[in-house]
Amino acid sequence: MKTFILKTQDIERRWWVVDAADQPLGRLASRIAQVLRGKHKPTFTPHTNGGDFVIVINAEKVQLTGRKPEQKRYFRHTGYMGHERFTPVAKLINKHPERVIEKAVWGMLPKTTLSRQHVKQMLKVYAGAEHPHAAQQPTPLVAVGGESK
């Protein structure tokens, strides 16, 4: 039996829409990362971009469990010694709710150029319920619990 290798001309991409309202951030991000990489397809090949496009709506309504809204902080460094910057997740959700989901999905992907391509080109996150991708006819993505959201 030969190993299957997905060729670029054989890739079939679909568009999925996910409603993030009242869904836990980690479970939502892991499901989105799986679809972006194409691991939900039987033709998955690790070194080929065979994933699908994902549209996330209602990013401002995503849920954080426990005390994460008060305790979770995002770290960045300016490049100067001692210049560490921490941003609380509650402040980031109020100001840029799309970035919270993008950071969570990015954290669940391998740190490669292929994953950067997944996040930049194939993940579309919107704070509200509207998105400009109606022409692609996206299908609702089945959530982790089994029901369609």
Order of alpha helices (4+ residues) and beta strands (2+ residues): beta-alpha-beta-alpha-beta-beta-alpha-alpha-alpha-beta-beta
